[in-house]
């Protein structure tokens, strides 16, 4: 009997404790709802008119030609460095010619022997004292010796690598003393008299691009602004970013623009856009990728979904359930949630 009473008392005590904890949690939760979080705000501005659409791009050479030796060997001389301007026919590098030189000398000596035999036996062939079979052997030997000598001469010539056209050495992949193999790239020769600026364009914007479109391009590294013309529009999207590559051609006759430089590319839109301008500090994004901002309503933070249209003068042009004069939160969003009470500070 006593054991039953004790168990009943224990059960009652646990109920009281749990009720107290639950009451405490509810009280804390209710208190949290009434805590005002400090935030900063800006007012939404109505916009209607034309604008520019900006992209970030990188300079790439219009033409990139890999250069390689056609024979194996050891590098004995490198005549150029990366970034050096070279002319057509200029020597770039050379392999040790010893082996090829010996091969050529052997072939040349055999050619001389074959030519001598041909010259000595020709009179006998002409007066009929030399058999036709023997004369065919002589002619064949001379022809083979000429071919072998030509091949050996080409191998010797190929120990030197020349620029087949004018350009800039974009990359050097060899060192003196290094062994190289045929058809392995040792230099990359860039043609940068004209360059391309490559930009990624989102899939929902690519349909507005046409070949021949012009854009204003600013290369920050050299503080230069030029005009570019769309020459290539990609047809295959990047599987991760879902963007298409677009290339704009830029004149670079002074060679001031170098491959790899980052630039901004601005296109003037033909159609007028309507929306509201907000600070980029206000823009938020949830785990699903949906863009939103917090708007002040009755001293509480309310989520409003928005969609970016364009960037205009350090502001973001968006569409959504916003109107001019709405106060959006631009600082202090980290701890906010839907319906949080807020206190506006300056």
HELIX and SHEET records of a PDB file:
HELIX    1   1 UNK A    2  UNK A   33  1                                  32    
HELIX    2   2 UNK A   98  UNK A  126  1                                  29    
HELIX    3   3 UNK A  132  UNK A  157  1                                  26    
HELIX    4   4 UNK A  206  UNK A  208  5                                   3    
HELIX    5   5 UNK A  220  UNK A  222  5                                   3    
HELIX    6   6 UNK A  333  UNK A  335  5                                   3    
SHEET    1   A 3 UNK A 327  UNK A 331  0                                        
SHEET    2   A 3 UNK A  37  UNK A  43 -1                                        
SHEET    3   A 3 UNK A 342  UNK A 344  1                                        
SHEET    1   B 6 UNK A  45  UNK A  49  0                                        
SHEET    2   B 6 UNK A 273  UNK A 279 -1                                        
SHEET    3   B 6 UNK A 315  UNK A 320 -1                                        
SHEET    4   B 6 UNK A 300  UNK A 312 -1                                        
SHEET    5   B 6 UNK A 291  UNK A 297 -1                                        
SHEET    6   B 6 UNK A 284  UNK A 285 -1                                        
SHEET    1   C 8 UNK A  85  UNK A  86  0                                        
SHEET    2   C 8 UNK A 167  UNK A 172 -1                                        
SHEET    3   C 8 UNK A 187  UNK A 202 -1                                        
SHEET    4   C 8 UNK A  52  UNK A  67 -1                                        
SHEET    5   C 8 UNK A 262  UNK A 268 -1                                        
SHEET    6   C 8 UNK A 214  UNK A 219 -1                                        
SHEET    7   C 8 UNK A 224  UNK A 233 -1                                        
SHEET    8   C 8 UNK A 243  UNK A 251 -1                                        
SHEET    1   D 4 UNK A 160  UNK A 162  0                                        
SHEET    2   D 4 UNK A  91  UNK A  95 -1                                        
SHEET    3   D 4 UNK A  73  UNK A  78 -1                                        
SHEET    4   D 4 UNK A 179  UNK A 180 -1                                        
END                                                                             
